[in-house]
Amino acid sequence: MDATYHLNGAFKPTAKRRADLDGPDFYPTPRWATVALMDNERFDGDVWECACGDGAMSKVITDAGNKVISSDLYDRGYGEIGHDFITTDRRQPNIITNPPFNSAEGFVARGLRAADRKFALLLRLAFLEGAHRANTIFHRNPPARVWVFSERITFYMKGAQIAGSGTTAYAWFVWDKSDLGSTELRVFKPGYKAKFGTQKPTSPL
């Protein structure tokens, strides 16, 4: 577990702190945030969405042309249930997910072993900070690319009324087994939120 994700300060929006403290956090990923990744990163082969929730991200990846294996530790009504990514021995060519906020470092460690080609995690941009992560992740196994959002992502608890805008910066952290070495910082072009921010029909279960 990543202790910094439990800070009761400005590092995390109030609603996210509430979810982490009350139980397993569940914030479906806005469609446009996944579209931005799929538009700018190529994933050859199957993709495992290992914290699939209600399938919001899996459906976008499927629409992009990849076969998706979806699983989650909890029953959100989608995918294979009861799979703990932190302890699993399963391997897949690629992994794409928005990990639980209190397990981000564990997902990085497991992803390094479970993905044969690429794995991408949607994380706070502030994940770049911290001496512990500098020593254990960024100096030893740095991501190939960090895609920073030029537009703020707003996460809502399932069923919550959508209003306002986010205050936390996010990025896609992409580890690429074919591109080892230093980390390249890239920025998504503005426009994804406006173009893909509203829900559109996605592939069925």
C-alpha positions in Angstrom: 0.0 0.0 0.0 1.1 3.6 -0.7 0.8 5.5 2.5 0.9 8.9 0.8 -2.5 8.2 -0.7 -4.0 8.4 2.8 -2.9 11.9 3.6 -5.7 14.1 4.9 -4.5 17.1 3.2 -4.4 18.8 -0.2 -2.9 15.8 -2.0 -6.4 14.3 -2.6 -9.8 15.7 -3.2 -12.3 15.4 -0.3 -14.5 12.9 -2.1 -11.6 10.6 -2.9 -10.4 10.7 0.8 -14.0 9.7 1.8 -14.0 6.7 -0.6 -10.6 5.5 0.6 -11.5 5.8 4.3 -14.9 4.3 4.0 -14.0 1.3 1.8 -12.8 0.2 -1.6 -12.7 3.4 -3.7 -14.6 3.3 -7.0 -14.5 6.2 -9.4 -15.3 5.2 -13.0 -12.8 6.7 -15.4 -14.3 9.3 -17.7 -14.4 8.0 -21.3 -12.3 10.8 -22.8 -9.3 10.1 -20.5 -9.0 6.6 -21.9 -9.6 7.7 -25.5 -6.6 10.1 -25.1 -4.4 7.2 -24.2 -5.6 4.9 -27.0 -5.1 7.7 -29.5 -1.5 8.2 -28.6 -0.2 4.8 -27.5 -0.2 1.6 -29.5 -0.9 -1.6 -27.7 -0.1 -4.7 -29.8 -1.9 -7.8 -28.5 -4.5 -8.4 -25.8 -5.0 -5.9 -23.0 -5.8 -6.7 -19.4 -7.9 -4.2 -17.5 -7.3 -5.5 -14.0 -9.4 -3.1 -12.0 -12.2 -2.8 -14.4 -15.0 -1.6 -12.1 -18.1 -1.2 -14.2 -16.2 -1.6 -17.5 -15.9 2.1 -18.4 -12.3 1.8 -19.5 -12.6 -1.8 -20.9 -15.3 -0.6 -23.4 -13.1 2.2 -24.7 -10.2 -0.1 -25.2 -12.4 -2.6 -27.0 -13.7 0.1 -29.3 -10.1 1.0 -30.1 -9.7 -2.5 -31.6 -8.0 -4.5 -28.8 -9.2 -7.7 -27.2 -9.7 -6.9 -23.5 -9.6 -9.2 -20.5 -11.5 -7.5 -17.7 -11.2 -8.4 -14.0 -11.7 -6.8 -10.6 -11.3 -7.8 -7.0 -14.8 -6.5 -6.2 -18.1 -7.1 -7.9 -19.0 -3.9 -9.9 -21.2 -5.8 -12.3 -18.5 -6.3 -15.0 -15.7 -8.7 -15.8 -14.2 -11.5 -13.8 -14.7 -11.0 -10.1 -12.3 -11.9 -7.2 -9.0 -11.4 -9.0 -6.5 -9.6 -6.8 -4.0 -8.0 -9.2 -1.4 -7.5 -6.4 -1.1 -11.3 -5.8 -2.0 -12.8 -9.2 0.4 -14.8 -11.3 -1.5 -14.0 -14.5 0.4 -12.5 -17.4 -0.8 -10.6 -20.5 0.9 -8.7 -23.3 -0.5 -5.3 -22.1 -2.2 -3.9 -19.0 -4.2 -0.7 -18.8 -6.0 0.4 -15.6 -6.8 3.1 -13.2 -5.6 1.5 -9.9 -7.1 2.0 -6.5 -5.6 5.1 -4.9 -4.2 3.2 -1.9 -2.5 0.5 -4.1 -0.7 2.5 -6.8 2.9 1.4 -5.9 1.8 -2.2 -5.6 0.2 -2.0 -9.1 3.5 -0.7 -10.5 5.5 -3.5 -8.9 3.1 -6.2 -10.2 2.7 -4.6 -13.6 6.5 -4.8 -14.2 6.1 -8.6 -13.8 2.7 -9.2 -15.3 2.9 -7.2 -18.5 5.0 -8.6 -21.4 5.0 -5.5 -23.5 3.4 -2.4 -22.0 1.4 -1.4 -19.0 -0.2 2.0 -18.4 -1.5 3.3 -15.1 -3.7 6.4 -14.7 -2.2 8.2 -11.7 -1.9 11.6 -10.0 0.9 13.6 -11.6 2.1 14.0 -8.0 3.1 10.3 -8.2 6.3 11.7 -9.6 7.2 13.1 -6.2 8.6 11.3 -3.2 12.0 9.9 -2.2 10.7 6.4 -1.7 9.2 6.2 -5.3 12.4 7.9 -6.6 14.5 5.1 -5.2 12.2 2.1 -5.8 10.5 3.0 -9.1 11.9 5.9 -11.1 15.6 5.1 -10.7 15.2 1.3 -11.1 12.3 0.9 -13.5 11.2 4.3 -14.9 8.2 4.6 -17.2 9.0 5.2 -20.8 6.5 8.0 -21.1 4.4 10.1 -18.8 1.4 11.6 -20.7 0.2 14.7 -18.8 -3.4 15.9 -19.3 -3.7 19.5 -20.4 -7.3 19.3 -19.2 -8.3 18.4 -15.6 -10.0 15.0 -15.1 -13.0 15.1 -12.7 -13.8 11.8 -11.0 -17.1 11.1 -9.4 -18.3 8.3 -7.2 -20.6 5.9 -9.0 -24.1 7.5 -9.2 -23.0 11.0 -8.0 -24.3 14.1 -9.7 -21.8 15.5 -12.1 -20.9 19.1 -11.3 -17.8 21.3 -11.1 -14.3 20.5 -12.3 -11.3 18.7 -10.9 -8.5 20.3 -8.9 -5.9 17.5 -9.2 -3.6 16.9 -12.1 -3.4 13.4 -13.6 -1.2 11.6 -16.1 -0.9 8.3 -17.9 2.3 6.5 -16.8 3.4 4.1 -19.5 6.0 1.4 -19.0 7.2 -0.1 -22.3 9.4 -3.2 -22.2 10.8 -2.3 -25.7 11.8 1.2 -24.6 13.9 1.0 -21.5 15.9 3.9 -20.1 14.9 7.5 -19.4 11.4 8.9 -19.1 9.9 11.1 -21.8 7.4 13.7 -20.7 4.6 14.3 -23.2 1.4 16.4 -23.0 -2.0 15.5 -24.5 -3.4 18.1 -26.9 -6.4 19.9 -25.5 -9.8 18.9 -26.9 -10.4 15.3 -25.7 -12.7 16.4 -22.9 -14.9 18.5 -25.2 -15.0 15.9 -28.0 -15.4 12.7 -25.9 -16.5 14.0 -22.5 -20.2 12.9 -23.0 -21.1 9.3 -22.8 -21.4 7.6 -26.2 -22.5 4.1 -27.1 -19.8 1.5 -26.4 -19.4 -2.2 -27.0 -21.8 -4.5 -25.1 -20.6 -6.9 -22.4 
